[in-house]
Amino acid sequence: MTFTNLFGAPPSELAEISADARQFSPLFPGAKNLHDLAPGSLKNLAMLAPPGAIERRHSLALALRALAPGAPFLVLAPKDKGGGRLARELAEFGCACNETSKRHHRICSAEADGDQAAIEAAIAAGAPRFSDTLGLWTQPGVFSWDRIDPGSAFLIRHLPEFSGRGADFGCGLGLLAHAILRSERVKALALVDIDRRAIELCRRNVADERAKIVWADARAVNPQILGLDSLDFVAMNPPFHEGGAESRALGLAFIDKAAAMLRKGGQCWLVANRHLPYEAALARNFREVRQVAEEGGYKIVEGRK
C-alpha cells in the first residue's frame, strides 16, 4: 500500500510513500509531532525506527497511540541499528507483526493494536526530564542527552568572551549557549538545531532574552530565518554522522554556512575530532586560520574572516 504518513526516511525501495506524505520525525524541520495527535486519529504510518532503544520504544509507542485500531503500520530499521529487536518490541506492546528482511533491514508489517499500559509506560520513559548531572532538561535521542559531550566541554573551556551578534550551529541542549551568554558583550545569539526536541529543550534551558531559538537545518539558514543581518561570531561542534554513517560533508557545510553569514573580521570557533580534515575548508573560507588547542582526540580551530 501507499503510506500517507511518514516518520523518518525509509528507503524508497522498502516502503511505498505518497509524494505528499506528512512527516512526523523530529529531525525534519516543520514536521508534525506524533505526541500532539489525538489517540486513534492516524490512518497509517511508515516509520524508519530510531537506533537508540529508549528513543525507538518511545517513537513506536507514540505511533501506536496515534494510530487507529487496525491501521496499517510499517516499521523498519537496519539490522545492526535496532532492526533485530523491532518484532520483539512490537510484541511487548501487544502488537503482532509479519517480519521480513531486505537490503540489510528488518521490516515489520502490522495492524495497529496494543497494550495501552505498556504504550504509556514507554512514552513516559522517553519523555523530557531534568538531569541533575547536566543541570539541564534533556530527552533520550537528543545528541549527548545523558552526559556532557567531551568535545563541547573542551570548547567551552577555551571560548573567548564573544561580543556582538552570533550563532550556535547545532545547539543541542543549550550547553554551549550558556557559556557564550555569560558574556554581557553578547547582544544576540541564535541557537539553531535540526532536532525539534533539542529546540524544545533549549526553550526550557536557555532563559535569556538575547537568545533566539530556531528549529532549522544549519546548512539552510539565512539572515531572515535568524533575524540577524550578519554575524560577528559562530561557535559550533558540528555533527559528523548522518543516517548512522560518518559524513564529513556535514561539518564542511557548517563551515561554509558560517563563512557566508559572518561579517568581515567575524570569528568561527569549532571543535572537532582530530582526524576530521576541516582545515582546508576553513582556509578556503577565512583569511586567518589557527589551531587554538588540542587534547584527547579533539582540536579547536578558529577562523577569522
SVG drawing of the C-alpha trace seen along z (x, -y; Angstrom):
<svg xmlns="http://www.w3.org/2000/svg" viewBox="-10 -44 57 57">
<polyline fill="none" stroke="black" stroke-width="0.4" points="0.0,0.0 1.0,-3.6 1.6,-5.3 0.4,-8.9 2.1,-9.4 5.8,-9.1 8.3,-9.0 11.9,-9.5 13.2,-8.4 12.6,-4.7 14.4,-3.6 12.1,-4.1 12.6,-0.5 11.4,0.8 8.3,-1.4 5.9,-3.0 5.4,-6.6 3.0,-9.1 4.7,-12.2 2.7,-14.4 3.1,-12.3 3.0,-14.1 6.3,-13.8 6.4,-13.3 10.1,-12.8 11.6,-15.5 14.6,-15.6 12.7,-17.2 12.1,-21.0 8.4,-21.8 7.3,-18.2 4.2,-17.4 4.5,-15.9 3.1,-12.4 2.7,-13.5 0.1,-16.1 -2.2,-13.8 -5.4,-12.6 -5.3,-8.9 -6.6,-6.8 -6.6,-9.6 -3.9,-8.4 -4.9,-6.2 -1.5,-4.7 2.2,-5.2 5.5,-4.1 8.5,-4.5 12.2,-4.2 12.7,-3.4 15.5,-5.3 18.5,-3.4 18.5,-4.2 16.5,-1.7 14.7,-4.2 14.1,-6.6 12.9,-3.9 10.4,-2.4 9.1,-6.0 8.6,-6.6 6.9,-3.2 4.6,-3.9 3.7,-7.4 2.8,-5.9 0.7,-3.1 -1.2,-5.5 -1.9,-7.8 -2.9,-5.1 -6.5,-4.0 -7.1,-0.4 -6.2,1.9 -4.5,-0.8 -1.5,0.3 1.8,-0.3 5.1,0.4 8.3,0.3 11.8,0.9 15.4,0.4 18.8,1.6 19.6,5.0 22.6,3.5 20.7,0.4 17.7,1.9 16.1,3.8 16.7,7.1 14.6,6.0 11.6,4.5 9.4,7.5 10.0,8.3 9.4,4.7 6.2,4.5 5.1,7.8 5.9,6.3 3.4,3.6 0.8,6.2 1.1,5.6 1.8,8.7 3.6,8.3 4.8,10.1 8.6,9.7 10.8,9.9 14.3,8.9 15.6,7.0 18.6,4.8 20.1,5.2 16.8,4.1 14.3,5.9 10.8,4.9 7.7,5.4 4.2,5.1 1.5,4.7 -2.0,3.6 -2.0,1.1 -3.1,2.5 -1.6,2.7 -1.4,2.8 -2.2,-0.8 -0.4,-0.5 2.8,0.7 2.4,-2.1 2.0,-4.8 5.0,-3.5 7.3,-3.7 6.0,-7.2 6.8,-8.3 10.2,-6.6 11.3,-8.5 9.8,-11.9 11.9,-15.0 13.3,-15.0 15.6,-17.2 19.1,-15.9 20.9,-16.7 24.1,-15.6 23.8,-18.1 21.8,-20.7 19.5,-20.9 16.4,-19.5 17.1,-16.6 15.5,-13.7 16.7,-10.3 17.6,-10.6 18.9,-14.2 22.7,-14.5 24.6,-13.7 21.4,-13.6 22.8,-11.7 26.3,-13.1 28.3,-16.2 29.8,-15.8 33.6,-15.9 34.1,-18.0 31.7,-20.6 33.2,-20.7 36.7,-21.2 35.4,-24.1 33.7,-25.7 37.0,-25.8 38.7,-27.7 36.0,-30.0 36.8,-33.7 34.5,-36.4 32.4,-37.0 30.8,-40.3 28.1,-41.4 25.7,-39.0 26.4,-35.4 25.0,-31.9 25.4,-28.4 25.0,-26.0 23.8,-22.6 23.0,-24.0 21.7,-20.7 20.5,-21.1 22.0,-24.6 25.2,-23.8 27.4,-25.9 24.9,-28.7 25.0,-29.0 28.8,-29.6 28.5,-32.1 25.8,-34.1 27.9,-34.6 29.5,-37.5 27.5,-40.7 29.0,-41.9 26.9,-39.4 23.9,-41.3 22.1,-38.4 22.6,-34.7 20.7,-32.4 20.5,-28.8 20.0,-26.6 19.3,-22.8 17.7,-20.4 16.2,-18.4 12.8,-19.7 13.3,-18.0 16.6,-19.9 14.8,-23.2 12.0,-22.5 14.6,-21.6 16.6,-24.8 13.4,-26.8 13.5,-25.4 17.2,-25.5 18.1,-28.9 16.1,-31.6 17.8,-34.7 16.1,-37.4 19.1,-37.7 18.6,-34.1 16.6,-33.4 15.9,-29.6 15.4,-28.3 14.3,-24.9 16.2,-24.6 18.9,-22.8 22.0,-25.0 23.1,-24.2 20.0,-26.1 19.7,-29.0 19.7,-32.6 19.5,-36.1 15.7,-36.1 15.4,-32.9 17.8,-34.0 16.6,-37.6 20.2,-38.8 21.6,-40.6 25.2,-39.4 27.1,-37.6 30.1,-38.7 30.8,-35.1 29.7,-31.5 30.5,-28.7 29.9,-25.1 30.5,-21.4 29.4,-20.2 27.9,-16.8 29.8,-14.3 27.3,-11.4 24.2,-11.3 21.8,-8.4 24.2,-6.4 27.2,-6.8 30.2,-9.2 29.7,-12.2 32.5,-14.8 30.3,-16.8 28.1,-17.9 30.9,-19.7 32.2,-21.2 28.7,-22.5 28.5,-24.1 31.8,-25.8 30.7,-27.1 27.4,-28.4 29.2,-30.2 31.6,-31.9 28.7,-33.0 26.9,-34.7 29.9,-36.2 30.8,-39.8 34.4,-40.7 36.5,-40.2 34.0,-37.8 35.1,-34.7 34.2,-31.0 35.2,-28.7 34.7,-25.0 35.7,-21.8 36.1,-18.6 37.6,-15.1 41.3,-15.4 41.0,-13.2 38.4,-15.3 40.0,-17.4 38.3,-20.7 41.4,-22.9 41.3,-23.1 37.6,-24.3 38.5,-26.8 41.5,-28.1 39.2,-28.4 36.7,-30.5 38.7,-32.5 41.5,-35.0 43.2,-33.6 43.0,-30.1 44.7,-28.9 44.5,-25.8 43.7,-27.0 44.1,-23.8 44.3,-20.0 43.5,-17.4 42.2,-13.9 41.5,-13.3 39.8,-16.8 41.0,-20.0 39.7,-23.6 40.2,-25.7 39.4,-29.4 38.8,-31.0 38.7,-34.8 37.1,-36.2"/>
</svg>
